[in-house]
Amino acid sequence: MAEAQSHKRKTFVGVLRRLAKKNKPVTIIITSGRNCCELTGCIGEIVGDEYITLINPNNVCDRTFIRIDCICAVIDETCGC
C-alpha cells in the first residue's frame, strides 16, 4: 500500500515539474480545513516531494508555499479545456 502511494506521489510531482517548466499560470486547489481554497500563479519551485512555491501573478513576486499533500487538483490554465 505504501509503495503504491509513493509511486502516485512521484507521478504527481512529475506532473507538477512539467507544469513548472511551462512557466504559465495554473490554478491549485487545496484542502483548507473542511473546505477547499483556490490559488492561481506560476509554479516557481518544487522542494523534494514536500511543497511547491506558487508565484502569484500580481507583479510583486508574492510567494505562497503549498504542501503537496494538501493539493486536491491542478488546473492548467493554458490547456483550453
JOWOFEN-V422394 format. One line per field, one symbol per residue. phi: phi as a letter, one per 20 degrees, with the letter a starting at -180 (. if undefined). psi: psi as a letter, one per 30 degrees, with the letter a starting at -180 (. if undefined). A space follows every 50 residues. Layout:
BEGIN
phi->???
psi->???
END
This chain:
BEGIN
phi->.ffffffffffffffffffffflcfcdddcfcmeddcdccrefebcdlcd bdddefedmdmfddecfffefebcdefefme
psi->eeeeeeeeeeeeeeeeeeeeffhlklkkklkjbfalkkkkakjekjjbhe llkkjkhggghkkkkkkeffkelkkjffeg.
END
